[in-house]
């Protein structure tokens, strides 16, 4: 693990997990849950809302060995304190929204119209900061799409969870269901070619929508994890 670019990307990914969770906490606070402030979630101190194994070690290993940014941290939300039932969906959506904002920041840094990067050059000739920004942009889009999957324990599931029947919630909101959901995601990307292909097509569409040549920015990602 002597690649400085890879080390920087892993540190950047851990920081982006903190931003993701902070967005959850801030949305919950605005929706009526004052407990997130009492627990210190609004201080951006990652030690207060991440588990060393599940939130850092496992996602970092997944990122290092497979280049797949599995979700990491988690904040404890008192959903009974939320002023309206559908606020729970907004709180769950706030984390992916944070990933989208980070994507926009990373994309802006290398956007052709900004002019900081020579898009006539191959990414291997880009400065390291630009390859870092491109890689982080890819990871943020991946994390956005991944977290929107309606599979426990991902945010996409928690966005629809308030509208499920009580029996369905009881069955799906268990540690076993969460473990099976994460296992499905991990092995799905490894063993189901169509799953990764679908994600890549959606990512390419997002990059094209914001005016960034997808093959270049994906080249940053493959350069980092090659």
Secondary structure as GFF3:
##gff-version 3
##sequence-region A 1 226
A	DSSP	alpha_helix	4	30	.	.	.	ID=ss1
A	DSSP	alpha_helix	35	38	.	.	.	ID=ss2
A	DSSP	three_ten_helix	41	43	.	.	.	ID=ss3
A	DSSP	three_ten_helix	46	48	.	.	.	ID=ss4
A	DSSP	pi_helix	52	57	.	.	.	ID=ss5
A	DSSP	alpha_helix	58	66	.	.	.	ID=ss6
A	DSSP	three_ten_helix	79	81	.	.	.	ID=ss7
A	DSSP	alpha_helix	87	110	.	.	.	ID=ss8
A	DSSP	three_ten_helix	123	125	.	.	.	ID=ss9
A	DSSP	alpha_helix	128	147	.	.	.	ID=ss10
A	DSSP	alpha_helix	155	161	.	.	.	ID=ss11
A	DSSP	alpha_helix	166	172	.	.	.	ID=ss12
A	DSSP	alpha_helix	175	191	.	.	.	ID=ss13
A	DSSP	alpha_helix	193	209	.	.	.	ID=ss14
A	DSSP	alpha_helix	214	224	.	.	.	ID=ss15
###
